[in-house]
Amino acid sequence: MGTTGRSYVIVNSTTRKAYKSQPGRQEWITVIECICADGTSIAPLLIYKGESLSGNWFSAKELPPLGWCFSHSSKGWTSMKHGEEWLRRCFEPATREKANRRMRLLICDGHDSHITAQFVRHCIDNKIILLLLPPHSSHLLQPLDVGVFKSLKSNMTKELDGIFHTGIHRLHKAEWLKCYIKARPQALTEANIHGGWRGAGLFPRNKIRILRQLPDSKDIDFESDLSSSPSPITPSTSISEPPLFPTSSPPEPAELHEKNTHLRRVIANSDLEPHVQKSLSRALGFGEQLQAHNTILTKENKSLRDIVAARKERESGKRVVLKGKFIVSTEEVYQALFEAQKKADAKAKTGSKKKKDTCDTTPIEEGQTEESEMLELDCIVVR
C-alpha cells in the first residue's frame, strides 16, 4: 500500500543521489481484476488487511462506483474462500447476461483459490469452463500482466506521488482507495485490454507471438512481422520571434522559460558590458528558480490541506464497523453509512430534547433581574 514504482522528479543538480520518500506503514491490499476479450472489465474485489471491515476505510464523499466489492483477511492476501466468493458474487452475476445462458470461459492461473472443489463445482453448475494457465507463464499468457497492470502501476504511482510529496508518514486506506478509483479507469481502457489479449496471443489466437519469447526459440524459423515505420516529424521552420514578456499572470513555467531564453539571446547580442550581461542572465535564472519553487510549494500546500481536511472529516464522521460481513458491495456500504447517520441524527435530536426539558425554569425576583441587568451593562461599557 505504501510502495510505488519509479517516476521522474525534479531534484537539485548538485545532489549525487535522490531518494523518494514513502510512508513507513506498508501493508498488503489485494485487488482481484477480471477483463473480457471484448474490451470490457467487471467490478473488482478489494481485500484489506484487518479482522473486520470498517466504514472508516471509505471516504463518504468519494465512495467507489456501484458493483465494487470489499473483503478482509488477517494479512490482506487472497484465500480459497475469497476465490469462491469472488466467483459467486462478482464474476458469475456480472457475466450471466452477456453469456445469454451459453458457456463462458474463465482463464485463471494455478493459484490454490482457483482450484478448490467448491470453485470447480460452481463453475460446472453455472456453465463456466475453467482454464488454468501453465505454471510460471502469467508474464506471457496473462492478459492483465501483459497489457494492463503496468499501466495501472504507473497511474497509481502518479496518484500516490501527490500524497507522498507532502511528507506524510502514514497512508490511510481511504486515501489509497481514492487513488485507485482515479487510476483504474486510466489503465483498464478498451485499448489496453485489447492489447493485453493480443499480446498474450489468446485473442486473436497467435501462438507464434508467444513462442518467439521462449528461451529455446532461437533455432526456430518464424515469419517476421511487417511493421510500418512511422513517418518522420518535420521540425517547424517558423522564425517568428516571440514577445519578450510573458502574457499570463502569473506566468506559466514553460512560457517563462521560453521568454527568458529569447531574452538571453537579446542580451547576448546587445552592446552591454560582459559583467552586466552575466548579471542579467543570472537574474533571469533566479526568477525561474523562484517561480518553480513557488509552484511546487503551492501544489504541495494545497495537497496537504486537502489530505488534512479529508482526514478530519473521516475522524469526526460516524464510524461503521461492518461486523459479520466477509464481503460487502458498494451498495451495502452506502446503506450502512446511511443507517449510521440516521441513528446519529436521531440520537442528537433526542439529546437536544432532553436538554431542553431539564433547563432551570425557576423565576427570578424583580430586584435580582434589575441587578443582573446592571452588572451586564457594567461589563459592556468600556471606561
Residue, then its C-alpha position, 0 to 999 in steps of 0.5 A: m500500500g505504501t510502495t510505488g514504482r519509479s517516476y521522474v522528479i525534479v531534484n537539485s543538480t548538485t545532489r549525487k543521489a535522490y531518494k523518494s520518500q514513502p510512508g513507513r506503514q506498508e501493508w498488503i491490499t489485494v485487488i482481484e481484476c477480471i477483463c473480457a476479450d471484448g474490451t470490457s472489465i467487471a467490478p473488482l474485489l478489494i481485500y484489506k488487511g484487518e479482522s473486520l471491515s470498517g466504514n472508516w476505510f471509505s471516504a463518504k464523499e468519494l465512495p467507489p462506483l456501484g458493483w465494487c466489492f470489499s473483503h478482509s483477511s488477517k494479512g490482506w492476501t487472497s484465500m480459497k474462500h475469497g476465490e469462491e466468493w469472488l466467483r459467486r458474487c462478482f464474476e458469475p452475476a456480472t457475466r450471466e447476461k452477456a453469456n445469454r445462458r451459453m458457456r463462458l470461459l474463465i482463464c485463471d492461473g494455478h493459484d490454490s483459490h482457483i482450484t478448490a472443489q467448491f470453485v470447480r463445482h460452481c463453475i460446472d453448475n453455472k456453465i463456466i469452463l475453467l482454464l488454468l494457465p501453465p505454471h510460471s507463464s502469467h508474464l506471457l499468457q496473462p492478459l492483465d500482466v501483459g497489457v494492463f497492470k503496468s499501466l495501472k502501476s504507473n497511474m497509481t504511482k502518479e496518484l500516490d506521488g501527490i500524497f507522498h510529496t507532502g511528507i506524510h508518514r502514514l497512508h490511510k486506506a481511504e486515501w489509497l482507495k481514492c487513488y485507485i478509483k482515479a487510476r483504474p479507469q486510466a489503465l483498464t481502457e478498451a485499448n489496453i485490454h485489447g492489447g493485453w489479449r493480443g499480446a498474450g496471443l489468446f485473442p486473436r489466437n497467435k501462438i507464434r507471438i508467444l513462442r518467439q519469447l521462449p528461451d529455446s526459440k532461437d533455432i526456430d524459423f518464424e515469419s517476421d512481422l511487417s511493421s510500418s515505420p512511422s513517418p518522420i516529424t518535420p521540425s517547424t521552420s517558423i522564425s517568428e520571434p516571440p514577445l519578450f514578456p510573458t502574457s499570463s499572470p502569473p506566468e506559466p513555467a514553460e512560457l517563462h522559460e521560453k521568454n527568458t531564453h529569447l531574452r538571453r539571446v537579446i542580451a547576448n547580442s546587445d552592446l552591454e558590458p560582459h559583467v552586466q550581461k552575466s548579471l542579467s542572465r543570472a537574474l533571469g535564472f533566479g526568477e525561474q528558480l523562484q517561480a518553480h519553487n513557488t509552484i511546487l510549494t503551492k501544489e504541495n500546500k494545497s495537497l496537504r490541506d486537502i489530505v488534512a481536511a479529508r482526514k478530519e472529516r473521516e475522524s469526526g464522521k460516524r464510524v461503521v464497523l461492518k461486523g459479520k460481513f466477509i464481503v460487502s458491495t458498494e451498495e451495502v456500504y452506502q446503506a450502512l453509512f446511511e443507517a449510521q447517520k440516521k441513528a446519529d441524527a436521531k440520537a442528537k435530536t433526542g439529546s437536544k430534547k432532553k436538554k431542553d426539558t431539564c433547563d432551570t425554569t425557576p423565576i427570578e425576583e424583580g430586584q435580582t433581574e434589575e441587578s443582573e441587568m446592571l452588572e451586564l451593562d457594567c461589563i459592556v461599557v468600556r471606561 
